[in-house]
C-alpha cells in the first residue's frame, strides 16, 4: 500500500469539511408538507405488518 502524504490528508480533510457543511445546509432547509406526509405514512406502514403477523 502507498503511504498517505500530508497533502492527501489535507485534501481528505478539506473534502470532509466541505461535505459536512453541504449536508448541514441541506438538513436546515424546510421540508415540504407533502414530503413529510409521505414519510409519516411510510413510517406508519412499517409498524402495521408486525401487528398483523402477531
Residue frames as a rotation matrix with the C-alpha (Angstrom) as fourth column:
UNK 1
0.577 0.817 0.000 0.00
0.817 -0.577 0.000 0.00
0.000 0.000 -1.000 0.00
UNK 2
-0.165 -0.598 0.784 1.14
0.513 -0.731 -0.450 3.50
0.842 0.329 0.428 -0.69
UNK 3
-0.539 -0.078 -0.839 1.75
0.812 -0.313 -0.493 5.83
-0.224 -0.947 0.232 2.20
UNK 4
0.547 0.768 0.331 -0.64
0.799 -0.598 0.067 8.69
0.250 0.228 -0.941 2.61
UNK 5
-0.538 -0.789 0.296 1.12
0.687 -0.614 -0.388 12.02
0.488 -0.006 0.873 2.33
UNK 6
-0.630 0.259 -0.732 0.32
0.469 -0.624 -0.624 15.18
-0.619 -0.737 0.271 4.24
UNK 7
-0.850 0.306 -0.430 -1.15
-0.512 -0.671 0.536 16.60
-0.124 0.676 0.727 1.02
UNK 8
-0.591 0.650 -0.479 -3.52
0.107 0.651 0.751 13.66
0.800 0.392 -0.454 0.67
UNK 9
-0.471 0.383 -0.795 -4.57
0.882 0.209 -0.422 14.04
0.004 -0.900 -0.436 4.28
UNK 10
-0.762 0.146 -0.631 -5.20
0.027 -0.966 -0.257 17.78
-0.647 -0.213 0.732 3.80
UNK 11
-0.795 0.490 -0.359 -7.29
-0.478 -0.142 0.867 17.11
0.373 0.860 0.347 0.68
UNK 12
-0.476 0.617 -0.627 -9.34
0.528 0.770 0.358 14.48
0.704 -0.160 -0.692 2.52
UNK 13
-0.531 0.253 -0.809 -9.94
0.752 -0.299 -0.587 16.82
-0.390 -0.920 -0.031 5.46
UNK 14
-0.846 0.216 -0.488 -10.97
-0.341 -0.922 0.182 19.67
-0.411 0.320 0.854 3.16
UNK 15
-0.663 0.623 -0.416 -13.38
-0.234 0.355 0.905 17.39
0.711 0.697 -0.090 1.30
UNK 16
-0.460 0.458 -0.761 -14.77
0.809 0.570 -0.146 16.08
0.367 -0.682 -0.633 4.59
UNK 17
-0.689 0.151 -0.708 -15.29
0.367 -0.770 -0.521 19.63
-0.624 -0.620 0.476 5.86
UNK 18
-0.841 0.352 -0.410 -17.00
-0.539 -0.595 0.596 20.67
-0.034 0.723 0.691 2.61
UNK 19
-0.569 0.641 -0.514 -19.31
0.120 0.684 0.720 17.67
0.813 0.348 -0.467 2.59
UNK 20
-0.507 0.369 -0.779 -20.30
0.861 0.169 -0.480 18.17
-0.045 -0.914 -0.403 6.21
UNK 21
-0.769 0.203 -0.606 -21.12
-0.065 -0.968 -0.242 21.83
-0.636 -0.147 0.758 5.51
UNK 22
-0.779 0.486 -0.396 -23.17
-0.488 -0.073 0.870 20.85
0.394 0.871 0.294 2.46
UNK 23
-0.461 0.622 -0.633 -25.20
0.518 0.768 0.377 18.26
0.721 -0.155 -0.676 4.38
UNK 24
-0.621 0.234 -0.748 -25.81
0.652 -0.375 -0.659 20.69
-0.435 -0.897 0.080 7.26
UNK 25
-0.832 0.299 -0.467 -27.17
-0.441 -0.868 0.228 23.22
-0.337 0.396 0.854 4.77
UNK 26
-0.614 0.621 -0.487 -29.49
-0.232 0.447 0.864 20.60
0.755 0.643 -0.131 3.24
UNK 27
-0.520 0.399 -0.755 -30.70
0.777 0.589 -0.224 19.47
0.355 -0.703 -0.616 6.68
UNK 28
-0.725 0.182 -0.664 -31.63
0.351 -0.731 -0.585 23.03
-0.592 -0.657 0.466 7.62
UNK 29
-0.885 0.447 -0.130 -33.87
-0.350 -0.454 0.819 23.54
0.307 0.771 0.558 4.61
UNK 30
-0.291 0.860 0.419 -37.60
-0.730 0.083 -0.678 23.30
-0.618 -0.504 0.604 5.26
UNK 31
-0.957 0.047 0.286 -39.24
0.181 0.869 0.460 20.10
-0.227 0.492 -0.840 4.09
UNK 32
-0.621 0.778 -0.100 -42.47
-0.627 -0.416 0.658 20.48
0.470 0.471 0.746 2.07
UNK 33
-0.217 0.643 0.735 -45.62
-0.858 0.234 -0.458 19.20
-0.466 -0.729 0.501 3.80
UNK 34
0.678 0.498 -0.540 -46.30
-0.715 0.619 -0.326 16.70
0.172 0.607 0.776 1.01
UNK 35
-0.065 -0.789 -0.611 -42.94
-0.335 0.594 -0.731 15.01
0.940 0.157 -0.303 1.60
UNK 36
-0.764 -0.174 0.621 -43.46
-0.639 0.073 -0.766 14.95
0.088 -0.982 -0.167 5.37
UNK 37
0.222 0.943 0.249 -46.87
-0.915 0.289 -0.280 13.37
-0.336 -0.166 0.927 4.84
UNK 38
0.609 -0.058 -0.791 -45.44
-0.482 0.765 -0.428 10.62
0.629 0.642 0.438 2.65
UNK 39
-0.484 -0.867 -0.121 -42.63
-0.360 0.323 -0.875 9.96
0.797 -0.380 -0.469 5.14
UNK 40
-0.530 0.374 0.761 -45.13
-0.813 0.031 -0.581 9.69
-0.240 -0.927 0.288 8.01
UNK 41
0.583 0.792 -0.181 -47.28
-0.808 0.542 -0.232 7.28
-0.086 0.281 0.956 6.02
UNK 42
0.262 -0.579 -0.772 -44.26
-0.340 0.693 -0.635 5.12
0.903 0.429 -0.015 5.28
UNK 43
-0.750 -0.546 0.374 -43.29
-0.506 0.108 -0.856 5.08
0.426 -0.831 -0.357 8.96
UNK 44
-0.137 0.797 0.588 -46.81
-0.896 0.154 -0.417 4.09
-0.423 -0.584 0.693 9.99
UNK 45
0.664 0.415 -0.622 -46.99
-0.699 0.641 -0.319 1.39
0.266 0.646 0.715 7.34
UNK 46
-0.248 -0.850 -0.465 -43.79
-0.450 0.526 -0.722 -0.21
0.858 0.030 -0.513 8.55
UNK 47
-0.787 -0.036 0.616 -45.30
-0.612 0.175 -0.771 -0.80
-0.081 -0.984 -0.160 12.00
UNK 48
0.144 0.989 0.023 -48.60
-0.971 0.146 -0.188 -2.33
-0.189 0.005 0.982 10.80
UNK 49
0.258 0.004 -0.966 -47.34
-0.525 0.840 -0.136 -5.67
0.811 0.543 0.219 9.33
UNK 50
-0.797 -0.586 -0.148 -45.80
-0.178 0.461 -0.869 -6.64
0.578 -0.666 -0.472 12.67
UNK 51
-0.592 0.659 0.464 -49.15
-0.702 -0.139 -0.699 -6.14
-0.396 -0.739 0.545 14.41
UNK 52
0.363 0.776 -0.516 -51.00
-0.930 0.340 -0.144 -8.21
0.064 0.532 0.845 11.80
UNK 53
-0.122 -0.506 -0.854 -48.47
-0.434 0.801 -0.413 -11.06
0.893 0.320 -0.317 11.95
UNK 54
-0.914 -0.318 0.252 -48.85
-0.340 0.260 -0.904 -11.44
0.222 -0.912 -0.346 15.74
